[in-house]
Amino acid sequence: MATDFACCAKVLECESCCSCCCGEGTVRGGVRHDQLVLFGYGFQSSSKVTFSRPQVLDFLEGSNMLLWGCSVESGEGHRVSQAMREATYPFLAVIVLRQSRMMMVGRVEGGRWGTRPEQLVRRLEEIVRDNEAYVVAARMDREERVRTQSIRAEQDAAFQETLRQDQEKERRKREEEEAKRRQEEEQQRIVREEQERRDRIRRLKVDLADRVPEEPSQDHPDTLRILIKLPGGQRLERRFLRTQPVRDLYFFVFCHPESPDEFDIATNFPKRVLKFKPSEICFGEGEESEGESASASFQDAGIGQSTMLFVHDLEA
């Protein structure tokens, strides 16, 4: 008999069968609360014929009812039977949501089923009409809950997106601040190192000025007259002895206030760079110190009388 009822439910294309637990005249289950629920069990052959008539099936389909049926001989059917407290069979109950509880609002049992489907339909119509307000209220309440949940979900999603954007902005801000801090530290380091280098060179110029020998007399037989042109166009003139080391020339130029800090000295024609630069003023990385010899003289370098030398700024 439960199988016959299930066939009726299948004909109506019901959404699901309901698993319910019953007690104190109420039924709670996983059903949509805006639908009426029919419980039927213990059908006899005459009632089965009545229930499966087209008039009854059309009414049930148009009323959007969820059907559930079971034999009282089964364990689940027996428990429902005890909850419904029916006296005779077949038995049919209509369940609807009232006052937030699933309650039985109508019942048809025993011979009252009759043999004419119109009688059953009229009874069900009466029950539906009497409880339509509760069904509508339950449907509106469910739709309101769905809207509320949808709005809350959208708000939560918007909040999470806003939170994600804020976190992303905060992360980018921290990265930018960290990059700016590192850049400032690097700039400060460069400025500090440059200042330390300039201070070191300034002290070195003071120290090396004492190492430049006095200018020899122009009457000395080994005296050379050297003309020096600085990168800024200034011209210097200085006398040296042929036997003096070339490093004295480098020290003289280095200690001049208009001289660049890093430089080479070269002849004009033929053009060649003097290779006797002392290590004290070699600041470039990988630059050879002292050149060929720390004591190479002007004569060794091939510098003669009234030679014009040019100073080239290595930092320009």
C-alpha positions as CSV (number, residue, x, y, z in Angstrom):
1,M,0.0,0.0,0.0
2,A,2.9,2.3,0.7
3,T,4.1,1.6,-2.8
4,D,0.8,2.6,-4.3
5,F,0.9,5.9,-2.5
6,A,4.5,6.5,-3.6
7,C,3.3,6.0,-7.2
8,C,0.8,8.8,-6.6
9,A,3.5,11.0,-5.4
10,K,5.6,10.2,-8.4
11,V,2.7,11.1,-10.7
12,L,2.5,14.5,-9.0
13,E,6.3,14.9,-9.4
14,C,6.7,15.8,-5.7
15,E,10.0,17.4,-4.7
16,S,10.9,14.7,-2.1
17,C,9.6,12.4,0.6
18,C,9.8,13.7,4.1
19,S,11.6,12.0,7.0
20,C,9.7,13.2,10.1
21,C,9.8,12.6,13.8
22,C,6.5,13.0,15.6
23,G,5.4,13.8,19.1
24,E,2.7,15.6,21.0
25,G,0.5,16.0,18.0
26,T,3.2,17.9,15.9
27,V,5.3,16.8,13.0
28,R,8.6,18.5,12.2
29,G,10.7,17.7,9.1
30,G,12.7,18.8,6.2
31,V,9.8,20.1,4.2
32,R,9.1,23.5,2.6
33,H,6.8,25.2,5.2
34,D,4.6,26.9,2.6
35,Q,3.3,23.6,1.4
36,L,0.6,21.4,2.8
37,V,1.7,17.9,3.6
38,L,-0.5,14.8,3.3
39,F,0.1,11.8,5.5
40,G,-1.7,8.6,4.4
41,Y,-1.2,5.0,5.4
42,G,-3.1,1.8,5.9
43,F,-5.0,2.2,2.7
44,Q,-7.7,-0.3,1.7
45,S,-8.5,-1.2,-1.9
46,S,-11.5,1.1,-2.1
47,S,-9.7,4.1,-0.7
48,K,-6.7,3.4,-3.0
49,V,-9.0,3.6,-6.0
50,T,-10.5,6.9,-4.8
51,F,-7.1,8.4,-4.0
52,S,-5.8,7.6,-7.5
53,R,-8.7,9.1,-9.4
54,P,-7.8,12.0,-11.8
55,Q,-9.9,14.5,-9.9
56,V,-7.9,13.8,-6.7
57,L,-4.6,13.8,-8.4
58,D,-5.4,17.1,-10.3
59,F,-6.3,18.7,-7.0
60,L,-3.2,17.6,-5.3
61,E,-1.0,18.7,-8.1
62,G,-2.7,22.1,-8.3
63,S,-2.4,22.6,-4.5
64,N,1.3,22.1,-4.5
65,M,1.1,19.4,-1.8
66,L,3.9,17.2,-0.6
67,L,2.8,13.5,-0.3
68,W,4.0,10.9,2.2
69,G,2.6,7.5,2.7
70,C,3.5,4.5,4.8
71,S,2.0,1.2,6.0
72,V,1.2,1.1,9.7
73,E,2.7,-2.3,9.8
74,S,6.2,-0.8,9.3
75,G,8.1,0.7,12.1
76,E,8.0,4.2,10.8
77,G,4.4,4.0,10.0
78,H,3.6,2.7,13.4
79,R,5.4,5.6,15.1
80,V,3.5,8.1,12.9
81,S,0.2,6.3,13.7
82,Q,0.9,6.7,17.4
83,A,1.5,10.4,17.0
84,M,-1.6,10.9,14.9
85,R,-3.8,8.9,17.3
86,E,-6.1,7.7,14.6
87,A,-8.9,5.3,15.4
88,T,-9.7,3.7,12.1
89,Y,-8.2,3.1,8.7
90,P,-7.6,4.3,6.0
91,F,-6.3,7.6,7.6
92,L,-5.3,10.8,5.9
93,A,-4.0,13.9,7.7
94,V,-3.2,17.4,6.5
95,I,-0.1,19.1,8.1
96,V,0.6,22.8,7.8
97,L,2.9,25.3,9.5
98,R,1.1,27.2,12.2
99,Q,2.6,29.3,14.9
100,S,6.1,28.2,13.8
101,R,5.1,24.6,14.3
102,M,4.1,21.8,11.9
103,M,0.6,20.9,13.1
104,M,-2.2,18.6,11.9
105,V,-5.1,20.9,10.7
106,G,-7.3,18.3,9.2
107,R,-8.0,14.6,9.1
108,V,-10.1,12.1,7.1
109,E,-10.3,8.5,8.4
110,G,-12.2,5.3,8.0
111,G,-15.5,5.3,6.0
112,R,-15.6,9.0,5.7
113,W,-13.3,8.6,2.6
114,G,-16.3,7.4,0.7
115,T,-16.2,5.9,-2.7
116,R,-16.6,9.2,-4.7
117,P,-13.4,11.3,-5.2
118,E,-15.5,14.5,-5.2
119,Q,-16.1,14.0,-1.5
120,L,-12.4,13.7,-0.7
121,V,-11.6,16.7,-2.9
122,R,-14.3,18.9,-1.2
123,R,-12.9,17.9,2.2
124,L,-9.4,18.7,1.2
125,E,-10.5,22.0,-0.4
126,E,-12.2,22.9,2.9
127,I,-9.1,22.2,4.8
128,V,-6.9,24.2,2.4
129,R,-9.3,27.1,2.4
130,D,-9.4,27.2,6.2
131,N,-5.6,27.2,6.5
132,E,-4.7,29.2,3.4
133,A,-3.8,32.3,5.5
134,Y,-1.3,30.2,7.4
135,V,0.2,28.8,4.2
136,V,0.5,32.3,2.7
137,A,2.0,33.7,5.9
138,A,4.5,30.8,6.0
139,R,5.4,31.4,2.3
140,M,5.9,35.1,2.8
141,D,7.9,34.4,5.9
142,R,10.1,32.0,4.0
143,E,10.6,34.4,1.1
144,E,11.4,37.2,3.6
145,R,14.0,34.9,5.2
146,V,15.5,34.1,1.8
147,R,15.7,37.8,0.9
148,T,17.2,38.5,4.3
149,Q,19.7,35.8,3.9
150,S,20.5,37.0,0.3
151,I,21.0,40.5,1.5
152,R,23.1,39.4,4.4
153,A,25.2,37.2,2.0
154,E,25.6,40.2,-0.3
155,Q,26.6,42.4,2.6
156,D,29.0,39.8,3.9
157,A,30.5,39.4,0.4
158,A,30.8,43.2,0.1
159,F,32.4,43.5,3.6
160,Q,34.8,40.7,2.7
161,E,35.7,42.4,-0.5
162,T,36.1,45.8,1.2
163,L,38.2,44.1,3.9
164,R,40.3,42.4,1.2
165,Q,40.8,45.7,-0.6
166,D,41.7,47.5,2.7
167,Q,44.2,44.7,3.5
168,E,45.6,45.0,0.0
169,K,46.0,48.7,0.3
170,E,47.6,48.3,3.7
171,R,50.0,45.7,2.3
172,R,50.9,48.0,-0.7
173,K,51.3,50.9,1.7
174,R,53.7,48.9,3.9
175,E,55.6,47.8,0.9
176,E,55.9,51.3,-0.4
177,E,56.9,52.7,3.0
178,E,59.5,49.9,3.3
179,A,60.8,50.6,-0.2
180,K,60.9,54.3,0.5
181,R,62.7,53.7,3.8
182,R,65.3,51.5,2.1
183,Q,65.7,54.1,-0.7
184,E,66.2,56.8,1.9
185,E,68.7,54.7,3.8
186,E,70.6,54.0,0.5
187,Q,70.6,57.6,-0.4
188,Q,71.8,58.5,3.1
189,R,74.5,55.9,2.9
190,I,75.7,57.2,-0.5
191,V,75.7,60.8,0.8
192,R,77.5,59.7,3.9
193,E,80.1,57.8,2.0
194,E,80.6,60.6,-0.4
195,Q,81.0,63.1,2.4
196,E,83.5,60.8,4.1
197,R,85.4,60.5,0.8
198,R,85.5,64.2,0.4
199,D,86.6,64.7,4.0
200,R,89.3,62.1,3.5
201,I,90.5,63.8,0.3
202,R,90.5,67.2,2.0
203,R,92.6,65.9,4.9
204,L,94.9,64.1,2.4
205,K,95.5,67.4,0.4
206,V,96.6,69.1,3.6
207,D,98.9,66.2,4.5
208,L,100.4,65.8,1.0
209,A,101.0,69.6,0.6
210,D,103.8,69.2,3.1
211,R,105.4,66.5,0.9
212,V,105.8,68.7,-2.1
213,P,109.4,70.0,-2.2
214,E,110.2,73.6,-2.5
215,E,110.3,75.0,-6.0
216,P,114.0,74.9,-7.2
217,S,115.7,78.0,-8.5
218,Q,115.4,78.8,-12.2
219,D,119.2,79.0,-12.4
220,H,119.6,75.4,-11.4
221,P,121.0,73.4,-14.3
222,D,118.5,70.6,-13.8
223,T,115.4,72.9,-13.5
224,L,112.4,72.2,-15.7
225,R,109.7,74.6,-16.4
226,I,106.4,72.7,-16.4
227,L,103.1,74.3,-17.7
228,I,99.9,72.6,-16.4
229,K,96.4,73.1,-17.7
230,L,93.5,72.2,-15.4
231,P,90.1,70.9,-16.7
232,G,88.5,74.3,-15.8
233,G,91.0,76.2,-18.0
234,Q,93.3,77.4,-15.3
235,R,96.9,77.4,-16.1
236,L,99.6,76.6,-13.5
237,E,103.3,77.0,-13.8
238,R,105.9,75.2,-11.6
239,R,109.6,74.4,-11.6
240,F,110.8,70.9,-10.9
241,L,114.3,69.2,-11.1
242,R,114.8,66.6,-13.7
243,T,115.8,64.2,-10.9
244,Q,112.6,64.7,-8.9
245,P,110.1,61.9,-8.9
246,V,107.0,62.5,-11.0
247,R,104.9,61.9,-7.9
248,D,105.9,65.4,-6.7
249,L,104.1,66.7,-9.8
250,Y,101.0,64.7,-8.9
251,F,101.1,65.9,-5.3
252,F,101.4,69.5,-6.5
253,V,98.4,69.2,-8.8
254,F,96.3,67.2,-6.3
255,C,96.8,69.8,-3.5
256,H,95.7,72.7,-5.8
257,P,92.2,74.0,-4.8
258,E,91.0,74.0,-8.4
259,S,92.2,70.5,-9.1
260,P,89.7,67.5,-9.4
261,D,90.0,64.8,-6.8
262,E,90.6,62.0,-9.3
263,F,92.7,62.8,-12.4
264,D,95.4,61.7,-14.8
265,I,98.2,63.8,-16.3
266,A,98.9,63.5,-19.9
267,T,101.2,65.1,-22.5
268,N,99.8,66.9,-25.5
269,F,101.9,65.5,-28.4
270,P,102.5,62.7,-28.6
271,K,99.5,62.2,-26.3
272,R,100.3,59.8,-23.5
273,V,99.3,59.4,-19.8
274,L,102.0,59.6,-17.3
275,K,102.1,56.2,-15.6
276,F,103.8,57.3,-12.4
277,K,100.7,58.2,-10.4
278,P,101.3,57.6,-6.6
279,S,99.2,55.2,-4.7
280,E,98.2,57.9,-2.1
281,I,95.9,59.6,-4.7
282,C,94.7,56.5,-6.4
283,F,91.0,56.3,-5.5
284,G,89.5,54.4,-8.4
285,E,88.8,50.7,-8.1
286,G,91.4,48.5,-9.8
287,E,93.7,51.4,-10.6
288,E,97.4,50.6,-10.6
289,S,99.3,52.2,-7.7
290,E,102.7,53.9,-8.4
291,G,102.6,52.9,-12.1
292,E,106.0,51.6,-13.2
293,S,108.1,52.9,-10.4
294,A,107.5,55.0,-7.2
295,S,110.8,56.8,-7.8
296,A,110.6,57.4,-11.5
297,S,111.9,60.9,-12.3
298,F,110.9,63.5,-14.8
299,Q,113.8,62.5,-16.9
300,D,112.7,58.8,-16.8
301,A,109.2,59.9,-17.9
302,G,110.7,61.8,-20.9
303,I,109.5,65.2,-19.7
304,G,111.8,68.0,-21.0
305,Q,112.1,71.7,-20.7
306,S,108.9,73.9,-21.0
307,T,106.6,70.9,-21.3
308,M,102.8,71.5,-21.4
309,L,100.8,68.9,-19.5
310,F,97.0,68.4,-19.3
311,V,95.0,67.3,-16.3
312,H,92.0,65.1,-17.1
313,D,89.2,64.8,-14.7
314,L,88.3,61.1,-14.2
315,E,85.0,62.0,-12.5
316,A,83.7,64.2,-15.3
